[in-house]
C-alpha cells in the first residue's frame, strides 16, 4: 500500500487564500503554454513561406519539428522551472528531488503495460467514434498528412523518433507531472492527479490525441504521486512513445508506404517485402500488447479502488477548487485559446495571411 502524506485539517479561510494563489499561478502557466503554441504556428508558417521554394523538404521538415519542440516543450519547461521555483536561489534541491530514483522504481516502471494498454484502448474507442462521425474528405486529409510526414524521409523519421523518445518525455513530464502535479498536490491527491492528467490531454491540441493522452496522463500522475518522483514516469513515457517512433521508422520504408497508401502487395519489390512483413508483425504485436495491458490496467484500477485514502483538505470540496482554478482570468483566456486551437481557426487564418503575404 503506498504511503500518502495527509495534510493537517485546516479551516477554509486558512486554505483558500493560498490555494487561490496557486490556482492563479497554474492557470497563468497554462495560458503561457498556449500563447507559445500560437507563436510556434506563426514562426513555422513564416519559415515555410520563406524557404519552401529553395530548401529541400526533408531539411525543412526537421527544422519545423525543432521549432515545434522548442516552443511547445523546451521553452514552457524553462518558464515553469522559474515560475514554480525549480531554478534559482530558493529552489532548495526541488529539481533533484523531482528526479530522484524511488525505491519502487522498477515496480513503477513495470506499470508501463497497464498505462499503455489503458491509453491505447481509449485511443481505439476514439478512432472508432471518429470514423463513424468523420466525412470521407476528412479521412482523405488524414491520409495526406501521413504521406506528408513520410516525405520527410528516413532522416526526418529518425529525428521524429528522437523528438518522441527523448524531447517529449523529458520536458512534458516536467511540465505536467513535475510543475502542475506538484503545485496542486498539497490541496488534494485526486485534484492534482486528475487536473494534471486532463490538462496533459488538452495540451496535445487535437481530438485524436486528447482523450488517450489524458488517460495516460492520469495514470502517470498517479505513479508520480505515489513514488514522489517523475523519473519512472519519464521512462514509461519514453517507452510508450518509442512504439510510435518505431512505427514512424517502418512507415518511411518505400514498401510499407506503398502498402499503407495503396494496399497493393504486387507493386512492392521483393527487396521491400521484409519491411512490410516486419511492419505487419510489429502491428500485431502491438495489438496483443494493448489487450494484455488493458487487462493489467483493469486489475490495477480494482486494486486502487480497494484503497481509500483519507480526504485531504476536506473542508473545501474538489468542485470548489476546480471552479476557482477555471474562473480565474488566465484560465478563461486559456479556455478560449483551447477552443480556437481545437477548431483550427487561428492556425488557418495565420497560414492564409502569411501565404498571401509571401505571394
SULLIN-V511953 format. One record per pair of residues at least 24 apart in sequence whose ideal C-beta (glycine too) atoms are under 7 Angstrom apart, sorted by sequence separation. I is the first residue (numbers start at 1). J is the second residue. If there is no record, write none. Layout:
# SULLIN-V511953
i=I j=J
i=I j=J
This chain:
# SULLIN-V511953
i=43 j=67
i=44 j=68
i=176 j=200
i=194 j=218
i=197 j=221
i=216 j=240
i=193 j=218
i=196 j=221
i=250 j=275
i=40 j=67
i=40 j=68
i=193 j=221
i=250 j=278
i=192 j=221
i=193 j=222
i=250 j=279
i=40 j=71
i=39 j=71
i=40 j=72
i=193 j=225
i=250 j=282
i=192 j=225
i=37 j=71
i=36 j=71
i=37 j=72
i=36 j=72
i=189 j=225
i=246 j=282
i=36 j=75
i=36 j=76
i=181 j=221
i=185 j=225
i=176 j=217
i=33 j=76
i=177 j=220
i=181 j=224
i=243 j=286
i=177 j=221
i=181 j=225
i=32 j=79
i=177 j=224
i=29 j=80
i=178 j=230
i=177 j=230
i=29 j=83
i=174 j=230
i=177 j=233
i=173 j=230
i=25 j=83
i=173 j=233
i=173 j=234
i=170 j=234
i=173 j=237
i=169 j=234
i=172 j=237
i=169 j=237
i=169 j=238
i=169 j=241
i=165 j=238
i=168 j=241
i=165 j=241
i=164 j=241
i=165 j=242
i=130 j=208
i=98 j=178
i=164 j=244
i=165 j=245
i=164 j=245
i=126 j=208
i=161 j=245
i=126 j=211
i=160 j=245
i=126 j=212
i=161 j=248
i=160 j=248
i=161 j=249
i=122 j=211
i=123 j=212
i=122 j=212
i=61 j=152
i=157 j=248
i=120 j=212
i=157 j=249
i=62 j=155
i=119 j=212
i=122 j=215
i=57 j=151
i=58 j=152
i=62 j=156
i=65 j=159
i=69 j=163
i=73 j=167
i=77 j=171
i=58 j=153
i=61 j=156
i=65 j=160
i=73 j=168
i=80 j=175
i=84 j=179
i=157 j=252
i=119 j=215
i=58 j=155
i=62 j=159
i=74 j=171
i=77 j=174
i=118 j=215
i=119 j=216
i=58 j=156
i=65 j=163
i=69 j=167
i=73 j=171
i=77 j=175
i=154 j=252
i=73 j=172
i=76 j=175
i=80 j=179
i=84 j=183
i=153 j=252
i=115 j=216
i=118 j=219
i=150 j=251
i=150 j=252
i=115 j=219
i=115 j=220
i=150 j=257
i=111 j=223
i=147 j=261
i=108 j=223
i=108 j=227
i=189 j=309
i=115 j=236
i=104 j=227
i=109 j=232
i=189 j=312
i=108 j=232
i=112 j=236
i=116 j=240
i=188 j=312
i=102 j=227
i=111 j=236
i=115 j=240
i=188 j=313
i=102 j=228
i=105 j=231
i=109 j=235
i=187 j=313
i=102 j=229
i=105 j=232
i=109 j=236
i=112 j=239
i=191 j=318
i=101 j=229
i=190 j=318
i=100 j=229
i=99 j=229
i=101 j=231
i=102 j=232
i=188 j=318
i=191 j=321
i=98 j=229
i=99 j=230
i=100 j=231
i=98 j=230
i=99 j=231
i=188 j=321
i=187 j=321
i=207 j=342
i=202 j=338
i=205 j=341
i=206 j=342
i=205 j=342
i=29 j=179
i=26 j=180
i=26 j=183
i=25 j=183
i=26 j=184
i=22 j=183
i=22 j=184
i=19 j=187
i=37 j=205
i=30 j=199
i=121 j=290
i=33 j=203
i=120 j=290
i=117 j=290
i=121 j=294
i=117 j=292
i=113 j=289
i=117 j=293
i=118 j=294
i=116 j=293
i=117 j=294
i=7 j=186
i=113 j=292
i=114 j=293
i=117 j=296
i=118 j=297
i=113 j=293
i=117 j=297
i=114 j=296
i=113 j=296
i=114 j=297
i=4 j=189
i=114 j=300
i=111 j=300
i=2 j=226
i=15 j=313
i=27 j=325
i=26 j=325
i=31 j=330
i=15 j=315
i=16 j=316
i=34 j=334
i=15 j=316
i=23 j=324
i=27 j=328
i=19 j=321
i=23 j=325
i=28 j=330
i=31 j=333
i=12 j=315
i=27 j=330
i=31 j=334
i=34 j=337
i=6 j=310
i=11 j=315
i=12 j=316
i=20 j=324
i=24 j=328
i=27 j=331
i=30 j=334
i=34 j=338
i=37 j=341
i=4 j=309
i=7 j=312
i=10 j=315
i=19 j=324
i=23 j=328
i=45 j=350
i=49 j=354
i=1 j=307
i=6 j=312
i=7 j=313
i=9 j=315
i=24 j=330
i=41 j=347
i=45 j=351
i=49 j=355
i=27 j=334
i=34 j=341
i=38 j=346
i=42 j=350
i=46 j=354
i=41 j=350
i=45 j=354
i=49 j=358
